[in-house]
């Protein structure tokens, strides 16, 4: 059974019992490190686990925990804030996400990280606004090429619609970028609730920070695709092609940062958003349909 290990509230990762025994013998883990696995009510020091006392690790008194040195983060962004550390962290999240396990994950650090990613994407956004046609025109022309009866009337309506004012388009784009990280943080809260339902002890702050980390890395990777806004068909095709790779990058980084299997986090995310969709969309529509049908019957 896999065991979660943490030191001073920073999760070190998920390990097998054999790995923990070897780590205690080599000094990688300490008797005062807290550990938890499915079925336990609370985190317990490794030195208090009967199966690990045979390694020679003593039971952990309060003094042992006080003497344990604070875990040192190996994530570049938490070691220093710079463009170099930003790109190094994105590379770490993509190439070696296991290296994210040592992070402290303070909310403010990763909120700034996400804003940096959005700032780097701004030139791509600006080029898109400069070269792309009006969204209504672009989508209307795309619908015109579809061999469906319903597409032509919709396309005609979109092509006849007046273009959106340039100032309003720019303002809405900048406003969206300014509030995007806060929305990512807000969307992380239902996921934290889903973790608690499955008794996965990841803190709210760590869940939100991990969401901002994974979102920031994905924003940077997807920024160049803004340049393809002139062709709706190409955008849709690339979105389908890169949907699975993007999900893999996101959940590998998010899972490593929270110390939880990416597959578990993916499953929790699917369940949470399915429940929210049912509660916020399906249930109100069914209620409205019932009220409407009842009113028409009278």
SULQUI-V833363 format. One record per pair of residues at least 12 apart in sequence whose C-alpha atoms are under 7 Angstrom apart, sorted by the first residue. I is the first residue (numbers start at 1). J is the second residue. D is the distance in whole Angstrom. If there is no record, write none. Layout:
[[I J D] [I J D]]
This chain:
[[1 16 6] [2 14 6] [2 15 5] [2 16 5] [2 37 7] [3 15 5] [3 16 6] [3 35 7] [3 36 6] [3 37 5] [4 35 5] [4 36 5] [4 37 6] [5 33 7] [5 34 6] [5 35 4] [5 36 7] [6 33 6] [6 34 5] [6 35 6] [7 33 5] [7 34 6] [7 71 6] [8 70 6] [8 71 7] [10 102 7] [10 103 6] [10 104 5] [11 101 6] [11 102 6] [11 259 6] [12 101 5] [12 102 5] [13 101 6] [13 259 5] [14 259 6] [21 52 6] [21 55 6] [24 55 7] [24 57 7] [25 55 6] [31 45 6] [31 46 5] [31 47 4] [31 57 6] [31 58 6] [31 59 7] [31 60 6] [32 45 5] [32 46 6] [32 47 6] [32 60 5] [32 64 6] [32 65 5] [33 45 5] [33 46 6] [34 46 6] [45 60 7] [47 59 4] [47 60 5] [48 60 7] [73 102 5] [73 103 5] [73 104 7] [74 102 6] [74 103 7] [75 89 6] [75 100 6] [75 103 6] [76 88 6] [76 89 6] [77 89 6] [90 217 5] [93 253 5] [94 249 6] [97 252 6] [97 253 5] [97 256 6] [98 256 5] [100 256 6] [100 257 5] [101 256 6] [101 257 5] [101 259 6] [105 206 6] [105 209 6] [106 205 7] [106 209 7] [107 205 6] [107 209 5] [110 209 6] [110 212 6] [110 213 6] [111 181 7] [111 212 6] [113 216 7] [114 181 6] [114 212 6] [114 213 7] [114 216 5] [115 181 7] [117 216 5] [117 219 6] [117 220 6] [118 177 7] [118 219 7] [121 220 7] [121 223 5] [124 223 6] [124 224 6] [124 226 6] [124 227 6] [125 226 6] [127 227 7] [128 226 6] [128 227 5] [128 229 6] [132 229 6] [132 230 5] [133 230 6] [134 163 6] [136 158 5] [136 159 6] [137 158 6] [137 159 5] [138 230 7] [138 232 7] [139 232 6] [140 155 4] [140 156 7] [140 158 5] [140 159 6] [141 155 7] [142 232 6] [142 233 7] [143 155 6] [181 212 7] [184 211 7] [184 212 7] [185 208 5] [185 211 7] [185 212 7] [188 207 7] [188 208 5] [188 211 6] [190 272 7] [191 268 7] [191 269 6] [191 272 6] [192 204 6] [192 207 6] [194 268 6] [194 272 6] [195 268 7] [202 258 7] [206 258 7] [207 258 6] [210 254 5] [210 257 6] [210 258 7] [211 254 6] [214 250 5] [214 253 6] [214 254 6] [218 250 7] [251 265 7] [251 266 7]]
